[in-house]
């Protein structure tokens, strides 16, 4: 069951009841959409993340409706994300609404949201997976690899990773059939230091251009 709120003439928010609690979707529709890109946030932030905002602004112009998803724990105002299994329950509950427009759905997210997308992609019938800042391992703990989640997605996958991400630098990622776009100097939130030879705007351009190119290549 959902409750839809009109935010602007185009952007709409819908509250979706799931077995993990109420979730929220903010729709950024494309005029002639051919795909839906569903993006969830990480364990320490929300849909205001710079990369999620940039993609929501850019992709509709390329025929992709973007759905920014707030997991139930975030909607409830909690500061700490629940266990991965609970995150998966929330994502499963949101999926029928994401698939509602009748278009192929790219399952995606940043950090913990990327892990959820990978874990559930095959089960939910995702068209592809977009993993932003995939947390390959906890900082300083490369032996605690989560590569099996990424490699087990089972659908075309794009990883967009900061060159200085403490949760896994691009060169640490194992070989696989996924594609990887590196954001030079970027940290886990794709922030680049002032001393870098690219600015923050350029870092975001690398993200959006990489995703647009990849989405355009999907059958």
C-alpha positions, 0 to 999 in steps of 0.5 A, spaced: 500 500 500 502 506 498 501 514 499 503 518 494 505 526 495 506 531 489 512 535 491 513 539 484 510 538 477 514 532 476 517 529 482 513 525 487 514 521 493 510 515 495 510 511 502 510 504 501 509 499 507 514 493 507 515 488 512 520 492 515 516 498 516 514 504 511 519 506 506 519 512 501 520 513 494 522 519 491 520 519 483 524 523 478 521 521 472 523 521 465 518 524 459 519 518 455 522 512 460 525 506 457 528 504 464 527 505 472 534 506 476 532 505 483 537 507 488 538 507 495 542 510 500 548 507 505 548 506 512 550 512 514 546 517 510 540 518 506 538 520 499 541 527 499 548 524 498 552 528 492 552 522 487 545 520 488 542 527 487 547 528 481 544 521 478 537 523 479 538 530 476 542 527 470 539 520 468 531 523 466 534 526 460 537 520 458 530 516 458 531 513 465 526 514 471 530 515 477 527 512 484 531 514 490 529 510 495 529 511 503 529 504 507 524 504 513 530 505 518 531 512 515 524 513 514 523 512 522 528 517 524 533 511 526 541 513 526 543 506 525 542 501 520 539 494 521 542 488 519 543 486 512 537 481 512 532 486 514 535 491 509 534 486 504 526 485 507 525 492 506 528 492 499 524 486 497 517 490 499 519 496 495 520 492 489 513 491 486 512 499 486 519 500 483 517 495 477 510 498 477 511 502 471 512 496 467 519 498 465 526 494 466 529 496 473 536 497 474 537 495 482 542 500 485 545 504 491 551 506 494 555 503 500 550 498 504 545 500 498 549 497 493 550 490 497 543 490 498 542 491 490 547 485 489 544 480 494 537 481 491 538 482 484 537 475 481 531 473 486 527 480 484 529 480 477 533 486 476 535 488 469 542 490 472 546 493 478 549 499 479 554 499 485 556 506 488 562 506 493 561 498 494 564 497 501 569 491 498 571 490 506 571 494 512 576 500 512 583 497 514 580 490 514 581 487 507 581 480 509 573 481 511 572 481 503 564 482 501 567 480 494 562 474 493 556 479 494 558 483 488 560 477 484 554 473 485 549 479 483 548 475 476 546 481 472 550 486 468 553 490 473 557 497 474 561 499 480 563 506 481 568 507 486 573 512 489 580 512 487 581 513 495 575 509 498 578 506 504 572 501 503 576 498 497 580 502 492 579 500 485 585 496 484 583 491 490 577 489 486 577 482 484 577 480 476 569 479 474 565 480 469 562 487 472 565 494 469 568 499 474 569 506 473 574 510 477 573 517 480 580 519 481 582 521 488 574 520 491 573 517 498 567 513 500 562 519 499 566 521 492 569 527 495 575 529 492 581 533 496 582 541 494 589 539 492 587 534 487 587 536 480 580 535 479 574 539 482 568 536 485 564 538 479 568 534 475 568 528 480 560 528 479 561 529 471 565 522 471 560 519 475 554 521 471 557 520 464 560 513 466 553 511 468 549 514 462 554 510 457 553 504 461 546 505 461 546 506 454 549 500 453 544 495 456 540 491 451 
